[in-house]
Amino acid sequence: LELIRPHAPTKEPGFRSTEAMASFVAQDQRKRPREEAAAAVAGEPRASGEESPNERRDRKEALEGDGQQKASIATGDGQQQKPAELAKPPARKPRIDAVDGCRFALVFPIVIAHFARFGTKNPMLLKLLTQENVLVGGFFVISGYVSGYTATKLGERAAEEKKLAKPELFFWQRVMAYYPLHFLVSTIFAPMFIWVERMYSTPWSTTAFRAFLNYTLLQAWFPKEAEIWNQPTWFLSALTFSNLTMPTMVLPRVASLSKQGLRKLLFGLSAVSLLQKVSYSETSRFHSRAVLAQPMYPLLWNLTRFHPFWALMEMTMGIAAARDIMLDTAEDKAMVHTNPLLWFAAAYASLALRLTRFDFNDAIVRGVLFVPLWTKFLTSIHRDALVEQPKAITRFFGSKLMTWLGALAFPLFILHGPIGQMFYKKVIAKKLWGKAMPRSFFPVYLLICLLGSHIVNEGFVKSKRVAAFSGRLAIALAARTDGVLHDDES
């Protein structure tokens, strides 16, 4: 600590004789070790020379911040903070259960959308139910929202230094949160995936390349191979790239922004993301295509919906939205906010545009309407969860039922693809059951997915042995990649 005001000069005692001076020195030498020991215990510097009681009192007052002497330390932006302020424990982040419950509201419609054509032939229902490419944007936003909330400081423009101190470890811990289940499901169903490719005379070199992309989570970078094997896991591929940028390039920078800066960032990211979607639409078509019809330019469409860079932008939007709430002042918290139900209803109502003459393609609906409205819903339900009497929708998504279903969201997302192939992919279903399952079987398929997800969640995702192994593996990988995400010399 740097003291603002210097100590008062020490006054030397006067002695009437040499004998008196000698007596004083002897007493001082006997007393000094005890004083220095007491000073060390109190956290004060040891005395290097004689110090008067007034000096000791002044130094104590300075360290405590009392009286006229104050201790100060310069913060990163040049402002001065008192030790009392620095000593305050950081604000505790309350758990927002409602956000966990929201995951299921995204995942279940996506599960239905991937196999909806096997559950109904009603064209109107198919138009409504096959908009998984719109809903997945909300998944990236909520992933960013949770990352921003857990890895940055509440009420401060800063990231959690301890969590980001080792960027490589942060990255591998994030990956190990989902990779073990991806690896398990890919390995269990690998014989089925490979057998299907042999049925279509796929070269072994192509099969090997697809296996490599699947296990390294690189498939989202290859538009022709993005939906290999377990198609929904392209999301994990794009998410992995986003996580790679989080500890050094994204989280610390976004966390340092003010509220105004965060809102500017959110607007800018939305504009750039929309520009890319308009670019695709201008090349292809602005309106949605016929149900189950192939896109006009499949590879360009895959670049639009799968590319990791656009996923990173949506994930960063979620971080910026979370930070905006985390910087709320007392005045912000006292304001009357919109009921989250309105934003939730507006977000899902945007899907109904498919039934009107404003049936824009999925990319436009996702960028213009669903993602912004879903982001507003997340911030609204976050604010509402912090009040004494939250709205009904907040209580619903934070209920035990919805938090349980929210915990099933991830295994459900990973499992539903291979399970669906077993029942509905013609070459597999014919081999297993003689034919693809009828439409009446679709509710049973959904129940099987939910039951399988519950079993996997309880027996694997929540397993302490799996968590311990994943943790050790993350540490080992971080040690072998140390310096990849940060400069050791800095």
Protein Blocks (a to p, Z undefined) as FASTA:
>chain_A
ZZfbdcddddddddfbfklmmmmmmmmmmmmmmmmmmmmmnopacdfbdcdfklmmmmmm
mmnopajbdcddddfkopacdfklmmpccddddddfklmmmmmmmmmmmmmmmmmmmmbc
cfklmmmmmmmkmmmmmmmmmmmmmmmmmmpcehiacddfklmmpmmlmmmmmmmmmmmm
mmmmmmmmmmmmmmmmmmnopafklmmmmmmmmmnopmmmmmklmmghjlklmmmmmmmm
mmmmmmmmmmmmmmmpcfklmmmmmmmmmmmmmmmmmmmmmmmombdcdehiacfblmlm
mmmmmmmklmmmmmmmmmmmmmmmmmpcfklmmpccddfklmmmmmmmmmmmmmmmklcc
fklmmmmmmmmmmmmmmmmmmmmmmpmbdcfklmmmmmmklmmmmmmmmmmmmmmmmmmm
mmmmmklmmmmnopacdfklmmmmmmmmmmmmmmmmmmmmmpmklmmmmmmmmmmmmmmm
goklpcfkZZ
